[in-house]
Amino acid sequence: MSPFSWRTMWVLALFDLPTESKAQRRAYTRFRKHLLEDGFTMMQYSVYQRHCASHENAQAHIARMGARLPPEGEVRFITITDRQFELIKTFWGKHRQTAEKSPAQLEFF
């Protein structure tokens, strides 16, 4: 366990956006693009994740994405510590997969 695992955070973005009309599909695509541009990666359909160096950094990303919400649908942001993220158990069928490892060091872009 990293000595900083209690300080580093993961932000999970969970969303359920309508895609029935062309305008809704465009809004969905635009929001997903904003998530990717902000460093989020897809964890599973409509669930994206981003590693952050601190709680304050996580809140900055949440605020940025909150300002880019589509006009319809539901979006939730959850923050969990690096240690909590390591405890995620992933199952594919009956075979357990290990959780994604945290970055070994801070990544600067």
C-alpha positions as CSV (number, residue, x, y, z in Angstrom):
1,M,0.0,0.0,0.0
2,S,1.3,3.4,-0.9
3,P,1.9,5.8,2.0
4,F,-0.2,8.4,0.1
5,S,-3.1,6.0,-0.6
6,W,-5.3,7.9,1.9
7,R,-4.6,11.2,0.2
8,T,-4.9,10.4,-3.5
9,M,-8.5,10.1,-4.8
10,W,-10.4,8.6,-7.6
11,V,-13.4,10.4,-9.1
12,L,-16.1,8.2,-10.6
13,A,-18.6,9.8,-13.0
14,L,-21.8,7.8,-13.4
15,F,-24.4,9.0,-15.8
16,D,-27.6,8.0,-17.4
17,L,-28.3,10.3,-20.4
18,P,-31.1,10.1,-22.9
19,T,-30.1,9.3,-26.5
20,E,-33.5,9.2,-28.2
21,S,-33.2,12.3,-30.3
22,K,-30.3,13.6,-32.4
23,A,-29.8,16.5,-30.1
24,Q,-29.7,14.2,-27.0
25,R,-27.1,12.0,-28.8
26,R,-25.1,15.0,-29.6
27,A,-25.2,16.2,-25.9
28,Y,-24.2,12.7,-24.7
29,T,-21.3,12.6,-27.1
30,R,-20.2,16.1,-26.1
31,F,-20.3,15.3,-22.4
32,R,-18.4,12.0,-22.9
33,K,-15.8,13.9,-25.0
34,H,-15.4,16.5,-22.1
35,L,-14.8,13.6,-19.7
36,L,-12.1,12.1,-21.9
37,E,-10.4,15.5,-22.4
38,D,-10.4,16.0,-18.7
39,G,-8.5,12.8,-18.2
40,F,-11.3,10.4,-17.3
41,T,-11.2,6.9,-18.7
42,M,-14.0,4.5,-19.3
43,M,-14.4,2.0,-16.4
44,Q,-17.6,0.5,-17.9
45,Y,-20.5,1.8,-20.0
46,S,-21.6,5.2,-18.5
47,V,-19.0,4.9,-15.7
48,Y,-15.8,6.8,-16.0
49,Q,-12.9,7.1,-13.6
50,R,-10.1,9.6,-13.0
51,H,-7.2,9.5,-10.6
52,C,-6.5,12.7,-8.7
53,A,-3.6,13.8,-6.5
54,S,-5.8,15.2,-3.7
55,H,-9.3,15.8,-2.5
56,E,-9.0,19.4,-3.7
57,N,-7.9,18.3,-7.1
58,A,-10.8,15.9,-7.3
59,Q,-13.2,18.7,-6.4
60,A,-11.8,20.9,-9.2
61,H,-12.4,18.2,-11.8
62,I,-15.9,17.6,-10.5
63,A,-16.7,21.3,-10.7
64,R,-15.3,21.5,-14.2
65,M,-17.4,18.6,-15.4
66,G,-20.4,19.9,-13.4
67,A,-20.3,23.0,-15.5
68,R,-20.4,20.9,-18.7
69,L,-23.5,18.8,-17.9
70,P,-26.0,18.1,-20.6
71,P,-29.4,19.7,-20.3
72,E,-31.1,16.3,-19.6
73,G,-30.3,13.1,-17.8
74,E,-28.6,12.3,-14.5
75,V,-24.9,12.5,-13.7
76,R,-23.3,11.6,-10.3
77,F,-19.8,12.1,-9.2
78,I,-18.3,9.9,-6.4
79,T,-14.9,10.4,-4.8
80,I,-13.1,7.5,-3.1
81,T,-9.7,7.2,-1.7
82,D,-7.0,5.2,-3.5
83,R,-7.2,2.6,-0.8
84,Q,-10.9,2.2,-1.3
85,F,-10.4,1.9,-5.0
86,E,-7.9,-0.9,-4.5
87,L,-10.6,-2.9,-2.7
88,I,-12.9,-3.0,-5.7
89,K,-13.5,-6.5,-6.8
90,T,-14.3,-7.0,-10.5
91,F,-16.0,-10.1,-11.9
92,W,-16.2,-11.1,-15.5
93,G,-18.6,-14.1,-15.6
94,K,-17.3,-16.4,-12.9
95,H,-13.7,-15.3,-13.1
96,R,-12.4,-12.5,-10.8
97,Q,-10.2,-9.8,-12.3
98,T,-7.9,-7.7,-10.2
99,A,-8.7,-4.0,-9.7
100,E,-6.8,-1.4,-11.8
101,K,-3.6,-0.4,-10.1
102,S,-3.0,3.2,-9.0
103,P,-0.4,5.1,-10.8
104,A,3.1,4.6,-9.2
105,Q,3.7,8.3,-9.1
106,L,1.9,11.5,-9.9
107,E,1.5,12.1,-13.6
108,F,1.9,15.6,-14.9
109,F,0.4,16.4,-18.3
